[in-house]
Amino acid sequence: MEEIDSGCQDAVNGIPSRRPIWRRLTLAKSFAERCFALIEEHAPGFISSIIDYDMLTPPDLEREIGLTGGNVFHGAMGLDSLFLMRPVKGWSNYRTPVRGLYLCGSGAHPGGGVMGAPGCNAAHVVIQDIKNSQ
């Protein structure tokens, strides 16, 4: 399991996994089962409720969806890429140097995840810009 944790850490850091372990289906499957068992400890009956699942490893996410290094946060969430520096200095307000082009993905503040906050924030900026141009 240490190899899998190292591979996950590569993805968290936004670098391609250099470990071939993800290519071995048995390890990916055992990682999923380990996750299910942890959930089962807090939500009894969880495992028996699973009908099917699809295990996407960081290389799968990179290959199928285009996420560099399989990182769902579109790059590491380090101090050098947060707040006013996300995605780069000067672009944290969702506007780009190209008029009418806005950043709304995981690379924009506050970063990736399931919450959709970058898109919501960018939409507010777009609406404000439209109002100001009228």
C-alpha positions in Angstrom: 0.0 0.0 0.0 3.0 2.3 0.5 3.5 2.3 -3.3 -0.1 3.4 -3.8 0.2 6.2 -1.3 3.4 7.4 -3.1 1.5 7.3 -6.4 -1.3 9.3 -4.9 1.1 11.9 -3.5 2.5 12.3 -7.0 -1.0 13.2 -8.2 -1.6 15.6 -5.3 1.7 17.4 -6.2 0.6 17.6 -9.9 3.3 15.5 -11.3 2.9 12.4 -13.5 3.2 9.2 -11.4 6.6 7.6 -12.1 5.5 4.5 -10.4 4.2 1.6 -12.6 2.0 0.3 -9.8 -1.2 1.9 -11.2 -0.9 -0.2 -14.3 -1.3 -3.3 -12.1 -5.1 -3.7 -11.8 -4.8 -5.9 -8.6 -3.2 -3.0 -6.7 -5.7 -0.4 -7.9 -8.5 -2.9 -6.9 -7.0 -3.4 -3.5 -6.7 0.3 -3.0 -10.4 0.7 -3.8 -11.3 -2.1 -1.4 -9.2 -0.4 1.3 -11.2 2.8 0.8 -14.5 0.9 0.9 -13.5 -0.8 4.2 -12.6 2.6 5.8 -16.0 3.9 4.8 -17.7 0.7 6.0 -16.2 1.4 9.5 -18.2 4.6 9.8 -21.2 3.6 7.6 -22.1 -0.1 8.2 -23.7 -1.6 5.2 -21.8 0.6 2.7 -19.9 -2.3 1.0 -23.1 -4.3 0.6 -24.7 -1.3 -1.1 -22.1 -1.1 -3.9 -23.6 -2.4 -7.1 -20.5 -1.7 -9.3 -17.6 0.8 -9.4 -15.0 2.1 -11.8 -11.6 2.7 -10.5 -9.8 5.6 -12.2 -6.1 5.9 -11.3 -4.1 9.1 -11.9 -2.8 7.8 -15.2 -6.4 7.0 -16.3 -7.5 10.6 -15.4 -4.6 12.0 -17.4 -5.2 9.8 -20.4 -9.0 9.9 -20.5 -9.8 13.4 -19.2 -6.5 15.3 -19.8 -5.8 16.0 -16.2 -2.0 16.6 -16.0 -0.6 14.0 -13.6 -4.1 12.9 -12.8 -4.5 15.8 -10.5 -8.1 16.9 -10.1 -7.0 20.2 -8.7 -5.3 21.2 -12.0 -2.0 21.6 -10.3 -0.6 21.4 -6.8 -2.4 23.4 -4.1 0.8 25.0 -2.7 1.3 28.4 -1.3 2.7 29.6 -4.6 -0.5 28.8 -6.4 -3.2 29.9 -4.0 -5.3 33.1 -3.5 -3.8 36.0 -5.6 -1.4 33.6 -7.3 -3.9 31.2 -8.7 -3.4 30.5 -11.5 -0.7 33.1 -11.9 -0.1 36.6 -10.5 -2.4 39.1 -12.1 -5.0 36.6 -13.3 -6.7 35.8 -10.0 -9.8 37.9 -10.8 -10.9 35.4 -13.5 -10.2 37.9 -16.4 -7.4 37.2 -18.9 -5.6 39.6 -21.1 -8.0 38.5 -23.9 -11.1 40.6 -23.6 -14.1 38.4 -23.0 -12.1 35.4 -22.1 -12.5 34.3 -18.4 -10.9 31.5 -16.4 -13.5 29.3 -14.6 -11.9 25.9 -14.1 -9.9 24.2 -11.4 -6.8 26.3 -12.2 -8.7 29.4 -11.0 -9.2 30.5 -7.4 -10.1 28.8 -5.1 -9.0 25.7 -6.9 -10.5 22.4 -7.9 -12.9 20.1 -6.2 -16.5 19.3 -6.7 -17.8 22.6 -5.4 -17.8 24.5 -8.7 -16.7 27.7 -6.9 -14.3 28.9 -9.7 -17.1 28.8 -12.2 -19.6 30.5 -9.9 -17.1 33.2 -9.1 -16.2 33.7 -12.8 -19.8 34.0 -13.7 -20.3 36.8 -11.2 -17.3 38.6 -12.8 -18.8 38.1 -16.3 -22.2 39.5 -15.2 -20.5 42.5 -13.5 -18.4 43.2 -16.7 -21.6 43.0 -18.9 -23.4 45.4 -16.6 -20.4 47.8 -16.5 -20.2 47.8 -20.4 -23.8 48.9 -20.9 
